[in-house]
Amino acid sequence: MSIKLVVFGLIGYDSIETPMGKRDRVLGGAASYFSTVASYFTKVGLVSVVGKDFEEKYVDFLKNHDVDLTGFERSSEGYTFSWVGTYGEDFGDATTHKNALNVFEHFNPVLPEKYKNAELLFIANIHPALQIQIINQAKNPKIIALDTMNLWINTTRDELLKAIKKVDILFVNESEAKLLAQEKKFAHAVSRLLELGPKRIVVKLGELGAMMGTKETRFFVPAFPSLDVTDPTGAGDSFAGGFMGSLAKFGDYSEKGFRKSMLYGSAMGSLTVENFSVETYEKLDPKRIEERYQALKNMVTI
């Protein structure tokens, strides 16, 4: 099967504590969530690097989800990216106690030849210089999407703006949107971001859902009101995996197609948070995806 969707980003270990419990050194990183989720829709190519301490069981997990690992590297000299964080009683933004890039800090990403003609490219949250490096290796993808965070907005703004000019879709959360746009009001921020180059802005709003904006349209999708929230880590990356995976599966790049992908993104994010790490996807029945998608569709249909 040809590779229609490629993701570049972090894979690593997360150590997480939430009001529902804790996990130590479980599979984490944006590319782990994205590729796992997107694999339920299409064949995904993965570009990332791990260290000598990365457990083979997690490689097997990705292989079992038919993620293509041609662009996956293992360093024999360093250690895997790791993040340690805790969530409060309200499951709001995590408090980060440790964030070590390790082998990813000096990673020189190369897009394998078989990935260069992929229709869809997702550049997960990482230094914009690396994001540009991958974008420049792709051969005319139909859609390039990019995620970022406050750290890069504050410390590498000029490089980030250069990266944003090269993409079709920008993923941010509400605070990042305002910070990047240098606007205090959300509506003004979305309009300003659309002037930076992307055709679409997807703003993740946490437990409220997400909004997609173009110069002509706005579309809001709610979050599924799950009572079983366990671990919010990876919700945004899972949203992106469902969104981009849906685009790859259905190949519908019309406004209707993008709105459908918003619903699938919300569905996948809601499934991820019901367990720690990627535990939801150890035995996920694909029927649950369609049930969750339909439930969300019913929430936005008159």
Buried (B, 14 or more C-beta within 10 A) or exposed (E): EEBBBBBBBBBBBBBBBBEBEEBEBBBBBBBBBBBBBBBBBBBBBBBBBBBEBBBEEBBEBBEEBEBBBBBBBBBEEBBBBBBBBBBEEEBEEBEEEEEBBBBBEEBEBEBBEBBBBBBBBBBBBBBBEBBBBBBEBBEEBEBBBBBBBEEBBEEBBEBBBBBBEBBBBBBBBBBBBBBBBEBEEBEBBBBBBBEBBBEBBBBBBBBEBBBBBBEEEEBBBBBBEBEEBBBBBBBBBBBBBBBBBBBBBBEBBEBEBBBBBBBBBBBBBBBBBBBBBBBBBEEBEEEEBEEBBEBBBEBBEE
